[in-house]
Amino acid sequence: MEIKEAGYAKLWNYYEEKGVPILSTTETSQSGIKDEVDMKRNVSTLEEELRDNKKKVKKGKEKYEKIFKFMILKLLYSQNLLCPPDKDGVLAHDDMTDILDQ
C-alpha cells in the first residue's frame, strides 16, 4: 500500500511541477454542476430571446398588413377621384375590392 501511495505522491508532484491543475473528485463534480447550471441559464436566455423575436416578427407582420390595407384604400380613393363612377354607377375600383377581403 505504501508503494502505491508513494507512486501517487510522485505523480502528484510531477503534475504540480508541470503546472497542470489537478482537481479532486468533489472539485470536478462541483465544476460539472456549475457548468450544467451555466448551460441551463444560457438555454433559458436563448429561449427568452427567441420568444421576444417571435413577438417582434408577429408585430412587424401586423404592422405591414395594416400599411398595405391603408395603401390599397388610398389607391381606391384616388381611383375614384381620377375616374368618377360611370353612368351605370360602376366604380373604377370595383374589380379591386376583393383584395381587401383577403
Secondary structure, DSSP 8 states (H G I E B T S, - for coil): -HHHHHHHHHHHHHHHHHT-----HHHHHHHHHHHHHHHHHHHHHHHHHHHHHHHHHHHHHHHHHHHHHHHHHHHHHHHHHHS---TT---TTGGGHHHHH-
